Amino acid sequence: MKTYSIAEINEVLQGVIVGETTKKITAPEQLDLAKETEISFIGHKKYEKLWATSNACAAMCK
Protein backbone atom coordinates (compact mmCIF):
# COMPACT_ATOMS: atom_id res chain seq x y z
CA MET A 1 0.00 0.00 0.00
CA LYS A 2 1.36 3.42 -0.96
CA THR A 3 1.73 5.88 1.90
CA TYR A 4 2.38 9.61 1.94
CA SER A 5 3.83 11.79 4.67
CA ILE A 6 1.95 14.86 5.82
CA ALA A 7 4.74 16.96 4.29
CA GLU A 8 4.28 15.24 0.90
CA ILE A 9 0.53 15.86 0.95
CA ASN A 10 1.14 19.48 1.87
CA GLU A 11 3.44 19.93 -1.14
CA VAL A 12 0.35 19.43 -3.30
CA LEU A 13 -2.11 21.36 -1.09
CA GLN A 14 0.26 24.25 -0.30
CA GLY A 15 -1.27 24.66 3.16
CA VAL A 16 0.11 25.54 6.57
CA ILE A 17 1.26 22.62 8.70
CA VAL A 18 0.80 22.73 12.46
CA GLY A 19 2.52 19.85 14.23
CA GLU A 20 4.39 16.78 13.08
CA THR A 21 5.01 16.22 9.35
CA THR A 22 6.55 12.75 9.20
CA LYS A 23 3.56 10.52 10.00
CA LYS A 24 2.57 8.29 7.10
CA ILE A 25 -0.97 8.54 5.71
CA THR A 26 -2.54 5.41 4.21
CA ALA A 27 -6.01 6.71 3.30
CA PRO A 28 -8.61 9.45 3.77
CA GLU A 29 -11.56 8.81 6.10
CA GLN A 30 -14.44 10.57 7.84
CA LEU A 31 -13.27 12.32 10.99
CA ASP A 32 -15.31 10.12 13.33
CA LEU A 33 -14.26 6.86 11.60
CA ALA A 34 -10.58 7.58 10.95
CA LYS A 35 -7.76 5.39 12.24
CA GLU A 36 -4.26 6.45 13.37
CA THR A 37 -2.85 6.28 9.82
CA GLU A 38 -5.67 8.14 8.09
CA ILE A 39 -6.23 11.77 7.22
CA SER A 40 -9.55 13.58 7.45
CA PHE A 41 -11.12 16.89 6.51
CA ILE A 42 -12.79 19.58 8.61
CA GLY A 43 -14.81 21.73 6.23
CA HIS A 44 -17.13 23.49 8.67
CA LYS A 45 -16.88 24.79 12.24
CA LYS A 46 -19.61 22.40 13.40
CA TYR A 47 -17.20 19.46 12.85
CA GLU A 48 -14.29 20.96 14.81
CA LYS A 49 -15.53 19.34 18.03
CA LEU A 50 -15.07 15.88 16.48
CA TRP A 51 -11.30 16.43 16.25
CA ALA A 52 -10.89 15.96 20.02
CA THR A 53 -12.15 12.37 19.84
CA SER A 54 -10.91 11.44 16.36
CA ASN A 55 -8.14 8.91 15.85
CA ALA A 56 -7.03 10.58 12.59
CA CYS A 57 -3.36 11.52 12.56
CA ALA A 58 -4.05 14.66 10.51
CA ALA A 59 -6.86 16.79 9.22
CA MET A 60 -7.12 19.24 6.38
CA CYS A 61 -9.07 22.31 7.42
CA LYS A 62 -10.93 24.73 5.24
Distance bins in CASP14 RR format, pairs under 12 A and 6 or more apart:
PFRMAT RR
TARGET T0000
AUTHOR 0000-0000-0000
RMODE 2
METHOD distances of the structure
MODEL  1
1 24 0 0 0 0 1 0 0 0 0 0 0
1 25 0 0 0 0 0 1 0 0 0 0 0
1 26 1 0 1 0 0 0 0 0 0 0 0
1 27 0 0 0 0 1 0 0 0 0 0 0
1 37 0 0 0 0 1 0 0 0 0 0 0
1 38 0 0 0 0 0 1 0 0 0 0 0
2 8 0 0 0 0 0 1 0 0 0 0 0
2 24 0 0 0 0 1 0 0 0 0 0 0
2 25 0 0 0 0 1 0 0 0 0 0 0
2 26 0 0 0 0 1 0 0 0 0 0 0
2 27 0 0 0 0 1 0 0 0 0 0 0
3 9 0 0 0 0 0 1 0 0 0 0 0
3 22 0 0 0 0 0 1 0 0 0 0 0
3 23 0 0 0 0 1 0 0 0 0 0 0
3 24 1 0 1 0 0 0 0 0 0 0 0
3 25 1 0 0 1 0 0 0 0 0 0 0
3 26 1 0 1 0 0 0 0 0 0 0 0
3 27 0 0 0 0 1 0 0 0 0 0 0
3 37 1 0 0 1 0 0 0 0 0 0 0
3 38 0 0 0 0 0 1 0 0 0 0 0
3 39 0 0 0 0 0 1 0 0 0 0 0
3 57 0 0 0 0 0 1 0 0 0 0 0
4 10 0 0 0 0 1 0 0 0 0 0 0
4 11 0 0 0 0 1 0 0 0 0 0 0
4 12 0 0 0 0 1 0 0 0 0 0 0
4 13 0 0 0 0 0 1 0 0 0 0 0
4 21 0 0 0 0 0 1 0 0 0 0 0
4 22 0 0 0 0 0 1 0 0 0 0 0
4 23 0 0 0 0 1 0 0 0 0 0 0
4 24 1 0 0 1 0 0 0 0 0 0 0
4 25 1 0 1 0 0 0 0 0 0 0 0
4 26 0 0 0 0 1 0 0 0 0 0 0
4 27 0 0 0 0 1 0 0 0 0 0 0
4 28 0 0 0 0 0 1 0 0 0 0 0
4 37 0 0 0 0 0 1 0 0 0 0 0
4 38 0 0 0 0 0 1 0 0 0 0 0
4 39 0 0 0 0 1 0 0 0 0 0 0
4 57 0 0 0 0 0 1 0 0 0 0 0
4 58 0 0 0 0 0 1 0 0 0 0 0
5 11 0 0 0 0 1 0 0 0 0 0 0
5 12 0 0 0 0 0 1 0 0 0 0 0
5 17 0 0 0 0 0 1 0 0 0 0 0
5 20 0 0 0 0 1 0 0 0 0 0 0
5 21 1 0 0 1 0 0 0 0 0 0 0
5 22 1 0 1 0 0 0 0 0 0 0 0
5 23 1 0 0 1 0 0 0 0 0 0 0
5 24 1 0 1 0 0 0 0 0 0 0 0
5 25 1 0 0 1 0 0 0 0 0 0 0
5 26 0 0 0 0 0 1 0 0 0 0 0
5 37 0 0 0 0 0 1 0 0 0 0 0
5 39 0 0 0 0 0 1 0 0 0 0 0
5 57 0 0 0 0 0 1 0 0 0 0 0
5 58 0 0 0 0 1 0 0 0 0 0 0
6 12 0 0 0 0 0 1 0 0 0 0 0
6 13 0 0 0 0 0 1 0 0 0 0 0
6 15 0 0 0 0 0 1 0 0 0 0 0
6 16 0 0 0 0 0 1 0 0 0 0 0
6 17 1 0 0 1 0 0 0 0 0 0 0
6 18 0 0 0 0 0 1 0 0 0 0 0
6 19 0 0 0 0 1 0 0 0 0 0 0
6 20 1 0 0 1 0 0 0 0 0 0 0
6 21 1 0 1 0 0 0 0 0 0 0 0
6 22 1 0 0 1 0 0 0 0 0 0 0
6 23 1 0 1 0 0 0 0 0 0 0 0
6 24 0 0 0 0 1 0 0 0 0 0 0
6 25 1 0 0 1 0 0 0 0 0 0 0
6 37 0 0 0 0 0 1 0 0 0 0 0
6 38 0 0 0 0 0 1 0 0 0 0 0
6 39 1 0 0 1 0 0 0 0 0 0 0
6 56 0 0 0 0 0 1 0 0 0 0 0
6 57 1 0 0 1 0 0 0 0 0 0 0
6 58 1 0 1 0 0 0 0 0 0 0 0
6 59 0 0 0 0 0 1 0 0 0 0 0
6 60 0 0 0 0 1 0 0 0 0 0 0
7 13 0 0 0 0 0 1 0 0 0 0 0
7 14 0 0 0 0 0 1 0 0 0 0 0
7 15 0 0 0 0 0 1 0 0 0 0 0
7 17 1 0 0 1 0 0 0 0 0 0 0
7 19 0 0 0 0 0 1 0 0 0 0 0
7 20 0 0 0 0 1 0 0 0 0 0 0
7 21 1 0 1 0 0 0 0 0 0 0 0
7 22 1 0 0 1 0 0 0 0 0 0 0
7 23 0 0 0 0 1 0 0 0 0 0 0
7 24 0 0 0 0 0 1 0 0 0 0 0
7 25 0 0 0 0 0 1 0 0 0 0 0
7 58 0 0 0 0 0 1 0 0 0 0 0
8 17 0 0 0 0 0 1 0 0 0 0 0
8 21 0 0 0 0 1 0 0 0 0 0 0
8 22 0 0 0 0 0 1 0 0 0 0 0
8 23 0 0 0 0 0 1 0 0 0 0 0
8 24 0 0 0 0 1 0 0 0 0 0 0
8 25 0 0 0 0 1 0 0 0 0 0 0
8 39 0 0 0 0 0 1 0 0 0 0 0
8 58 0 0 0 0 0 1 0 0 0 0 0
9 15 0 0 0 0 1 0 0 0 0 0 0
9 17 0 0 0 0 1 0 0 0 0 0 0
9 21 0 0 0 0 1 0 0 0 0 0 0
9 22 0 0 0 0 0 1 0 0 0 0 0
9 23 0 0 0 0 0 1 0 0 0 0 0
9 24 0 0 0 0 0 1 0 0 0 0 0
9 25 1 0 0 1 0 0 0 0 0 0 0
9 26 0 0 0 0 0 1 0 0 0 0 0
9 27 0 0 0 0 0 1 0 0 0 0 0
9 28 0 0 0 0 1 0 0 0 0 0 0
9 38 0 0 0 0 0 1 0 0 0 0 0
9 39 1 0 0 1 0 0 0 0 0 0 0
9 41 0 0 0 0 0 1 0 0 0 0 0
9 57 0 0 0 0 0 1 0 0 0 0 0
9 58 1 0 0 1 0 0 0 0 0 0 0
9 59 0 0 0 0 0 1 0 0 0 0 0
9 60 0 0 0 0 1 0 0 0 0 0 0
10 16 0 0 0 0 1 0 0 0 0 0 0
10 17 1 0 1 0 0 0 0 0 0 0 0
10 18 0 0 0 0 0 1 0 0 0 0 0
10 19 0 0 0 0 0 1 0 0 0 0 0
10 20 0 0 0 0 0 1 0 0 0 0 0
10 21 1 0 0 1 0 0 0 0 0 0 0
10 22 0 0 0 0 0 1 0 0 0 0 0
10 23 0 0 0 0 0 1 0 0 0 0 0
10 25 0 0 0 0 0 1 0 0 0 0 0
10 39 0 0 0 0 0 1 0 0 0 0 0
10 58 0 0 0 0 1 0 0 0 0 0 0
10 60 0 0 0 0 1 0 0 0 0 0 0
11 17 0 0 0 0 0 1 0 0 0 0 0
11 21 0 0 0 0 0 1 0 0 0 0 0
12 25 0 0 0 0 0 1 0 0 0 0 0
12 60 0 0 0 0 0 1 0 0 0 0 0
13 39 0 0 0 0 0 1 0 0 0 0 0
13 41 0 0 0 0 0 1 0 0 0 0 0
13 58 0 0 0 0 0 1 0 0 0 0 0
13 59 0 0 0 0 0 1 0 0 0 0 0
13 60 1 0 0 1 0 0 0 0 0 0 0
13 61 0 0 0 0 0 1 0 0 0 0 0
13 62 0 0 0 0 0 1 0 0 0 0 0
14 60 0 0 0 0 0 1 0 0 0 0 0
15 21 0 0 0 0 0 1 0 0 0 0 0
15 58 0 0 0 0 0 1 0 0 0 0 0
15 60 0 0 0 0 1 0 0 0 0 0 0
15 61 0 0 0 0 1 0 0 0 0 0 0
15 62 0 0 0 0 0 1 0 0 0 0 0
16 60 0 0 0 0 0 1 0 0 0 0 0
16 61 0 0 0 0 1 0 0 0 0 0 0
17 23 0 0 0 0 0 1 0 0 0 0 0
17 58 0 0 0 0 1 0 0 0 0 0 0
17 59 0 0 0 0 0 1 0 0 0 0 0
17 60 0 0 0 0 0 1 0 0 0 0 0
17 61 0 0 0 0 0 1 0 0 0 0 0
18 51 0 0 0 0 0 1 0 0 0 0 0
18 58 0 0 0 0 1 0 0 0 0 0 0
18 59 0 0 0 0 0 1 0 0 0 0 0
18 60 0 0 0 0 0 1 0 0 0 0 0
18 61 0 0 0 0 1 0 0 0 0 0 0
19 57 0 0 0 0 0 1 0 0 0 0 0
19 58 0 0 0 0 1 0 0 0 0 0 0
19 59 0 0 0 0 0 1 0 0 0 0 0
20 57 0 0 0 0 1 0 0 0 0 0 0
20 58 0 0 0 0 1 0 0 0 0 0 0
21 57 0 0 0 0 0 1 0 0 0 0 0
21 58 0 0 0 0 1 0 0 0 0 0 0
22 57 0 0 0 0 0 1 0 0 0 0 0
22 58 0 0 0 0 0 1 0 0 0 0 0
23 36 0 0 0 0 1 0 0 0 0 0 0
23 37 1 0 0 1 0 0 0 0 0 0 0
23 38 0 0 0 0 0 1 0 0 0 0 0
23 39 0 0 0 0 1 0 0 0 0 0 0
23 56 0 0 0 0 0 1 0 0 0 0 0
23 57 1 0 1 0 0 0 0 0 0 0 0
23 58 1 0 0 1 0 0 0 0 0 0 0
24 36 0 0 0 0 0 1 0 0 0 0 0
24 37 1 0 0 1 0 0 0 0 0 0 0
24 38 0 0 0 0 0 1 0 0 0 0 0
24 39 0 0 0 0 0 1 0 0 0 0 0
24 57 0 0 0 0 1 0 0 0 0 0 0
24 58 0 0 0 0 0 1 0 0 0 0 0
25 34 0 0 0 0 0 1 0 0 0 0 0
25 35 0 0 0 0 0 1 0 0 0 0 0
25 36 0 0 0 0 0 1 0 0 0 0 0
25 37 1 0 0 1 0 0 0 0 0 0 0
25 38 1 0 0 1 0 0 0 0 0 0 0
25 39 1 0 1 0 0 0 0 0 0 0 0
25 40 0 0 0 0 0 1 0 0 0 0 0
25 56 0 0 0 0 1 0 0 0 0 0 0
25 57 1 0 0 1 0 0 0 0 0 0 0
25 58 1 0 0 1 0 0 0 0 0 0 0
25 59 0 0 0 0 0 1 0 0 0 0 0
25 60 0 0 0 0 0 1 0 0 0 0 0
26 34 0 0 0 0 0 1 0 0 0 0 0
26 35 0 0 0 0 1 0 0 0 0 0 0
26 36 0 0 0 0 1 0 0 0 0 0 0
26 37 1 0 1 0 0 0 0 0 0 0 0
26 38 1 0 0 1 0 0 0 0 0 0 0
26 39 0 0 0 0 1 0 0 0 0 0 0
26 56 0 0 0 0 0 1 0 0 0 0 0
26 57 0 0 0 0 1 0 0 0 0 0 0
26 58 0 0 0 0 0 1 0 0 0 0 0
27 33 0 0 0 0 0 1 0 0 0 0 0
27 34 0 0 0 0 1 0 0 0 0 0 0
27 35 0 0 0 0 1 0 0 0 0 0 0
27 36 0 0 0 0 0 1 0 0 0 0 0
27 37 1 0 0 1 0 0 0 0 0 0 0
27 38 1 0 1 0 0 0 0 0 0 0 0
27 39 1 0 0 1 0 0 0 0 0 0 0
27 40 0 0 0 0 0 1 0 0 0 0 0
27 56 0 0 0 0 0 1 0 0 0 0 0
27 57 0 0 0 0 0 1 0 0 0 0 0
27 58 0 0 0 0 0 1 0 0 0 0 0
28 34 0 0 0 0 1 0 0 0 0 0 0
28 35 0 0 0 0 0 1 0 0 0 0 0
28 37 0 0 0 0 0 1 0 0 0 0 0
28 38 1 0 0 1 0 0 0 0 0 0 0
28 39 1 0 1 0 0 0 0 0 0 0 0
28 40 1 0 0 1 0 0 0 0 0 0 0
28 41 1 0 0 1 0 0 0 0 0 0 0
28 56 0 0 0 0 1 0 0 0 0 0 0
28 57 0 0 0 0 0 1 0 0 0 0 0
28 58 0 0 0 0 0 1 0 0 0 0 0
28 59 0 0 0 0 0 1 0 0 0 0 0
28 60 0 0 0 0 1 0 0 0 0 0 0
29 35 1 0 0 1 0 0 0 0 0 0 0
29 36 0 0 0 0 0 1 0 0 0 0 0
29 37 0 0 0 0 1 0 0 0 0 0 0
29 38 1 0 1 0 0 0 0 0 0 0 0
29 39 1 0 0 1 0 0 0 0 0 0 0
29 40 1 0 1 0 0 0 0 0 0 0 0
29 41 0 0 0 0 1 0 0 0 0 0 0
29 54 0 0 0 0 1 0 0 0 0 0 0
29 55 0 0 0 0 1 0 0 0 0 0 0
29 56 1 0 0 1 0 0 0 0 0 0 0
29 57 0 0 0 0 0 1 0 0 0 0 0
29 58 0 0 0 0 0 1 0 0 0 0 0
29 59 0 0 0 0 0 1 0 0 0 0 0
30 38 0 0 0 0 1 0 0 0 0 0 0
30 39 0 0 0 0 0 1 0 0 0 0 0
30 40 1 0 0 1 0 0 0 0 0 0 0
30 41 0 0 0 0 1 0 0 0 0 0 0
30 42 0 0 0 0 0 1 0 0 0 0 0
30 43 0 0 0 0 0 1 0 0 0 0 0
30 47 0 0 0 0 1 0 0 0 0 0 0
30 50 0 0 0 0 1 0 0 0 0 0 0
30 54 0 0 0 0 1 0 0 0 0 0 0
30 55 0 0 0 0 0 1 0 0 0 0 0
30 56 0 0 0 0 1 0 0 0 0 0 0
30 59 0 0 0 0 0 1 0 0 0 0 0
31 38 0 0 0 0 1 0 0 0 0 0 0
31 39 0 0 0 0 1 0 0 0 0 0 0
31 40 1 0 1 0 0 0 0 0 0 0 0
31 41 1 0 0 1 0 0 0 0 0 0 0
31 42 1 0 0 1 0 0 0 0 0 0 0
31 43 0 0 0 0 1 0 0 0 0 0 0
31 44 0 0 0 0 0 1 0 0 0 0 0
31 46 0 0 0 0 0 1 0 0 0 0 0
31 47 1 0 0 1 0 0 0 0 0 0 0
31 48 0 0 0 0 1 0 0 0 0 0 0
31 49 0 0 0 0 1 0 0 0 0 0 0
31 50 1 0 1 0 0 0 0 0 0 0 0
31 51 1 0 0 1 0 0 0 0 0 0 0
31 52 0 0 0 0 0 1 0 0 0 0 0
31 53 0 0 0 0 1 0 0 0 0 0 0
31 54 1 0 1 0 0 0 0 0 0 0 0
31 55 0 0 0 0 1 0 0 0 0 0 0
31 56 1 0 0 1 0 0 0 0 0 0 0
31 57 0 0 0 0 0 1 0 0 0 0 0
31 58 0 0 0 0 0 1 0 0 0 0 0
31 59 1 0 0 1 0 0 0 0 0 0 0
31 60 0 0 0 0 0 1 0 0 0 0 0
31 61 0 0 0 0 0 1 0 0 0 0 0
32 38 0 0 0 0 0 1 0 0 0 0 0
32 40 0 0 0 0 1 0 0 0 0 0 0
32 41 0 0 0 0 0 1 0 0 0 0 0
32 42 0 0 0 0 0 1 0 0 0 0 0
32 47 0 0 0 0 1 0 0 0 0 0 0
32 49 0 0 0 0 0 1 0 0 0 0 0
32 50 1 0 1 0 0 0 0 0 0 0 0
32 51 0 0 0 0 1 0 0 0 0 0 0
32 52 0 0 0 0 0 1 0 0 0 0 0
32 53 1 0 0 1 0 0 0 0 0 0 0
32 54 1 0 0 1 0 0 0 0 0 0 0
32 55 0 0 0 0 1 0 0 0 0 0 0
32 56 0 0 0 0 1 0 0 0 0 0 0
32 59 0 0 0 0 0 1 0 0 0 0 0
33 40 0 0 0 0 1 0 0 0 0 0 0
33 50 0 0 0 0 0 1 0 0 0 0 0
33 53 0 0 0 0 0 1 0 0 0 0 0
33 54 0 0 0 0 1 0 0 0 0 0 0
33 55 0 0 0 0 1 0 0 0 0 0 0
33 56 0 0 0 0 1 0 0 0 0 0 0
34 40 1 0 1 0 0 0 0 0 0 0 0
34 41 0 0 0 0 1 0 0 0 0 0 0
34 42 0 0 0 0 0 1 0 0 0 0 0
34 50 0 0 0 0 1 0 0 0 0 0 0
34 51 0 0 0 0 0 1 0 0 0 0 0
34 53 0 0 0 0 0 1 0 0 0 0 0
34 54 1 0 1 0 0 0 0 0 0 0 0
34 55 1 0 1 0 0 0 0 0 0 0 0
34 56 1 1 0 0 0 0 0 0 0 0 0
34 57 0 0 0 0 1 0 0 0 0 0 0
34 58 0 0 0 0 1 0 0 0 0 0 0
34 59 0 0 0 0 1 0 0 0 0 0 0
34 60 0 0 0 0 0 1 0 0 0 0 0
35 54 0 0 0 0 1 0 0 0 0 0 0
35 55 1 0 1 0 0 0 0 0 0 0 0
35 56 1 0 0 1 0 0 0 0 0 0 0
35 57 0 0 0 0 1 0 0 0 0 0 0
35 58 0 0 0 0 0 1 0 0 0 0 0
36 54 0 0 0 0 0 1 0 0 0 0 0
36 55 1 0 1 0 0 0 0 0 0 0 0
36 56 1 0 0 1 0 0 0 0 0 0 0
36 57 1 0 1 0 0 0 0 0 0 0 0
36 58 0 0 0 0 0 1 0 0 0 0 0
37 55 0 0 0 0 1 0 0 0 0 0 0
37 56 0 0 0 0 1 0 0 0 0 0 0
37 57 1 0 0 1 0 0 0 0 0 0 0
37 58 0 0 0 0 1 0 0 0 0 0 0
38 54 0 0 0 0 1 0 0 0 0 0 0
38 55 1 0 0 1 0 0 0 0 0 0 0
38 56 1 0 1 0 0 0 0 0 0 0 0
38 57 1 0 0 1 0 0 0 0 0 0 0
38 58 0 0 0 0 1 0 0 0 0 0 0
38 59 0 0 0 0 1 0 0 0 0 0 0
38 60 0 0 0 0 0 1 0 0 0 0 0
39 54 0 0 0 0 0 1 0 0 0 0 0
39 55 0 0 0 0 0 1 0 0 0 0 0
39 56 1 0 0 1 0 0 0 0 0 0 0
39 57 1 0 0 1 0 0 0 0 0 0 0
39 58 1 0 1 0 0 0 0 0 0 0 0
39 59 1 0 0 1 0 0 0 0 0 0 0
39 60 1 0 0 1 0 0 0 0 0 0 0
39 61 0 0 0 0 0 1 0 0 0 0 0
40 47 0 0 0 0 1 0 0 0 0 0 0
40 48 0 0 0 0 0 1 0 0 0 0 0
40 50 0 0 0 0 1 0 0 0 0 0 0
40 51 0 0 0 0 1 0 0 0 0 0 0
40 53 0 0 0 0 0 1 0 0 0 0 0
40 54 1 0 0 1 0 0 0 0 0 0 0
40 55 0 0 0 0 1 0 0 0 0 0 0
40 56 1 0 1 0 0 0 0 0 0 0 0
40 57 0 0 0 0 1 0 0 0 0 0 0
40 58 1 0 0 1 0 0 0 0 0 0 0
40 59 1 0 1 0 0 0 0 0 0 0 0
40 60 1 0 0 1 0 0 0 0 0 0 0
40 61 0 0 0 0 1 0 0 0 0 0 0
41 47 0 0 0 0 1 0 0 0 0 0 0
41 48 0 0 0 0 0 1 0 0 0 0 0
41 50 0 0 0 0 0 1 0 0 0 0 0
41 51 0 0 0 0 0 1 0 0 0 0 0
41 54 0 0 0 0 0 1 0 0 0 0 0
41 56 0 0 0 0 1 0 0 0 0 0 0
41 58 0 0 0 0 1 0 0 0 0 0 0
41 59 1 0 0 1 0 0 0 0 0 0 0
41 60 1 0 1 0 0 0 0 0 0 0 0
41 61 1 0 0 1 0 0 0 0 0 0 0
41 62 1 0 0 1 0 0 0 0 0 0 0
42 48 1 0 1 0 0 0 0 0 0 0 0
42 49 0 0 0 0 1 0 0 0 0 0 0
42 50 1 0 0 1 0 0 0 0 0 0 0
42 51 1 0 0 1 0 0 0 0 0 0 0
42 52 0 0 0 0 0 1 0 0 0 0 0
42 54 0 0 0 0 1 0 0 0 0 0 0
42 56 0 0 0 0 1 0 0 0 0 0 0
42 58 0 0 0 0 0 1 0 0 0 0 0
42 59 1 0 1 0 0 0 0 0 0 0 0
42 60 1 0 0 1 0 0 0 0 0 0 0
42 61 1 0 1 0 0 0 0 0 0 0 0
42 62 1 0 0 1 0 0 0 0 0 0 0
43 50 0 0 0 0 0 1 0 0 0 0 0
43 51 0 0 0 0 0 1 0 0 0 0 0
43 59 0 0 0 0 1 0 0 0 0 0 0
43 60 0 0 0 0 1 0 0 0 0 0 0
43 61 1 0 0 1 0 0 0 0 0 0 0
43 62 1 0 1 0 0 0 0 0 0 0 0
44 50 0 0 0 0 0 1 0 0 0 0 0
44 61 0 0 0 0 1 0 0 0 0 0 0
44 62 1 0 0 1 0 0 0 0 0 0 0
45 51 0 0 0 0 0 1 0 0 0 0 0
45 61 0 0 0 0 1 0 0 0 0 0 0
45 62 0 0 0 0 1 0 0 0 0 0 0
47 53 0 0 0 0 0 1 0 0 0 0 0
47 54 0 0 0 0 1 0 0 0 0 0 0
47 56 0 0 0 0 0 1 0 0 0 0 0
47 59 0 0 0 0 1 0 0 0 0 0 0
47 60 0 0 0 0 0 1 0 0 0 0 0
47 61 0 0 0 0 1 0 0 0 0 0 0
47 62 0 0 0 0 1 0 0 0 0 0 0
48 54 0 0 0 0 0 1 0 0 0 0 0
48 59 0 0 0 0 1 0 0 0 0 0 0
48 61 0 0 0 0 1 0 0 0 0 0 0
48 62 0 0 0 0 0 1 0 0 0 0 0
50 56 0 0 0 0 1 0 0 0 0 0 0
50 59 0 0 0 0 1 0 0 0 0 0 0
51 57 0 0 0 0 0 1 0 0 0 0 0
51 58 0 0 0 0 0 1 0 0 0 0 0
51 59 1 0 0 1 0 0 0 0 0 0 0
51 60 0 0 0 0 0 1 0 0 0 0 0
51 61 0 0 0 0 1 0 0 0 0 0 0
52 59 0 0 0 0 0 1 0 0 0 0 0
END
